[in-house]
Amino acid sequence: MANLILDIGNTRKKAAVVEDGKVLELHMLNEDAQQTIAAMCEQFSIKRAIASVVGRKPKWDELLPPKVLENLHILSHKSLLPITIDYETPQTLGMDRVAAVVGARQLCSEGPLVVVDAGSCITIDLLDDTNCYRGGAILPGIGMRFKAMHDYTAALPLVELSAEELDGSIDTPMTGRSTRASMVSGVCNAVVYEIEVFMRDYKCTFPGIKLFLTGGNADFFAKRLFFPNFATPNLMCIGLDRILEMNIVN
């Protein structure tokens, strides 16, 4: 059965149709979100939905068809999960992080793994070989770092990476020869090094650990990290589909 997956983030909103762990269709949501979702539900005969909400909560009755609204599960720390959670404050845990590691486990059935979700913030999350979520780290994302340097200095410009810089067509300079290039070097290389150090240390404790990359900047890091990795932009959708199957059985 195909399911509707809603990912309501801080900066982006997505709707996906997932069946048996495969993303059949994906749309970024904008002003015509209601029409987009209605068309997806009709095309794939959708009867169930799950939502991960990090940003502003939508008006569900305006967004979803009535039959789907009846079988909507909102992801929370009370949701049934295929993994256990070892976290001191589960009520404050961003469940999008949990959904991503569940998605990674669907693609990698055994062994420890780390998920790096590279979005507005960068989250690093660890799932051990007993399927226990152990927590992780939250880092400022690329855009946030550029904005901070601009906002808290008098002369530094606000840098936005070009499409070519993001997709790896243009290499990140090691030694910047202009102010912009120096800022790009500092931000981009620093984030890559941070992730590399996390993985180096995790590998000491968890030999054979695998790295999954997801989020809007997943491809950026996939081409720059020396540690072997799997870039899966729709990892959270796969995880949410698995969680939905556990929480709504009809």
N, C-alpha and C positions, 0 to 999 in steps of 0.2 A: 504494500500500500504506500502510495506517495504521500509525503507530509509537507506541510508548509512550515518553513523555518524563518523566523524573524530575528534579525540581529540589529538592535537599536543601540548604536554606539554614541560616543560623544560628538563625533563629527560626521559620521556616515550612518545611513540606515539601509539595510539590505533585506531582500526577501528572496528565498530560495525554495525550490522544490527538490526534495531529496527522497530517493527510494532505494532501499537496501544499501545504504551507505554511499550512494552515487548522486552527485549533484546533477540534476537534469536541466535545471534552468535557474538563472540568477539575475536579479535586477537591483540596481541602485534605486532607492525610493526618493521621490521628490514631491512636487505639488500634486501630481496625479497618482499618488500612492494607492488610494482606494480603488481606482480603476485598474491599475496594474495588478493589484492583488486579486481583485475579482476575476480578471481574465485568467490569471494563473490557476485559481481555484476551479474555474469552470473547465479549463483545458485538461487538467490532470485529475478531475473529480476529487478534489481535496476535501477531507472531512475532519482532519485534525491539524492542530498547529501548536508550536512551542515558540516562546519568545524569550530572548535574553535582552534585558533592558539595563543599559548603563547610563544612557542619556535621559532626556525628558520622556516621561511615560505618555504614550499615545492615548487617544480616546478610542478604546478598542471597538466600541459599538459603531463608530464611524469608519473604522479602518477595515473591519473584517465582515464577511457575509455571516448572517445569523447562524447557519448550520455549523460553520467553522468556529464561531465564537463560543458555541456550546461545548466544544472540545478543545479549548485553549488552555495550555499549561504555561504558567509563568515560572521560569526557572528561578529557584531560590535555594537557600541552604537547607530547606526542608524537603527538597525534591529527592526522590529515590535515584540512586546513582550506581553505576557498575564498578565504582571505586570507593575506597574509604578515604576519609579526610583527617589528616593530622595537622590541625591548625588551631592556634590558641583562641582565635576570635572568628569562628566560622560565620557569624552573622555579619561581619564586615568584609568577608572575602568576596571579591568580585567573581561572580559565578561564570562570567565569560572566560575567566582563566581556567576554571574547572572544565567547562565545555571543550576548550581547546585540547586539554590533555586527554579527555575522553576520546576526542576525535583522533588524536595521535595513537592511542591504544587500539582503535579500530583498524588502523593501518599497520600497526606493529604489535603483534599479539603477545609478545613476551619481552622481558628485559627492561632495564631502566631507560627512561627517556626524559629529555628536556624539551619544552616548547618555548620558543621565543616569539612573542607576538609583538610585532613592530608597528605600532600605530602612533597615536598622539603621545602616549607613554609607551615605554618598552617594558613588557613583563617577561620574566624568566621563571618558569615553573617546572618543578621536578616531580615526576611520578616514578616510584621505585619498582623493583621487580616483584613486589608483593601487591601491586596495584594500589599502593597507598600514596595519596597526594601529600607531599611533604612541605609545601610552601614554595617560596622563591624570592624574587626581588622585583622591585619596580624602579625603573630608571626614567629620567626625562627623555622624550623622543627627540628626533632630529629637529623638527620644526620648533619645538619648545625651546631647545638650546639656542637656536638662531634668534628666536624672539627675545629670550632672556638677555643675550649679549647686546641686542639693539636697545631694549627697554632700559637696561641698567648702566648704559654708558652714554657719553655725550656725542660720540662721533662714529660709532660703528653702524654700518647700514643693516637693514633687515634683508637677510639673504633667503632666497627661495631657490631650491635646486631645480634645474631644468629637467625635462623628461629624459634627456640623454644622460645626465648625471645620475638620475635615479635608476635607469635600466642598465647602467654599466657601459654604455657606448663611449662615455668619456671617463677616463680614470680619475680617481681622487688623487690630487697631488700630495706628495709627502712634504714638500717644502713649498709653501705658497709664495709667489712672487708679486702678489698684490694683496690688498687688505681682504678683498672677497676670497681670493684663493687661500689665504692664510686661515680665514674663518672656516671655509669648507674643509681644509685639511684638519684643523683642530677638532671640529665637531664630528665629521664622518669617521676619521681614523680612530678617534677616542672611543666612539661607540663600538666599532668593530673590535678594538683591543679589549674593551670591557667584557664583551661576550666571549671572546677567546679565553680570557682568564677564568671566567666562570666555568667554561667547559673543561679547561685544563684541570681545575681543582675538583670538579665533579668526577672527572675520569679517574682520579686517584682513589676515590671512594667507591665509585660504581664503574668498574671496568666494562667495556663494551657498550657504554651508554650511547644513545642515539640522539641527534639534534633535529628537531622539526622547526621550521620557520613558517610563520603565518602573519597575516596583517598586511596593511597597505604597502609597507616597505620590505616585504619578505624577499622579493627578487633582488633588491639592492644589497642586502646582506648575503644572500646566497652566493653571489658572484665575488664577494670580498673576503668571506671567512675562509681560513685555512682548514678549520675543522669540518669533516664531512657532514653534509646536511641534506635535508629533504625540504624543499620549499613547497608548501601546500596552502595557497591563499584561502581556501574554503574549509580549513580544518575545523573551525568552530561549528559550521553548518553540519558537518559529519557527526561531531560529538553531540550536538543538540538533537539530531535525529535519533541517535541511540538512546539518549535520555528520555525523549518523548515516548519511545517504545516501552519504556519501563513504567511510565507514569500514566499513560492513557492506553488501555488495552483494547478498546472497542474500535 
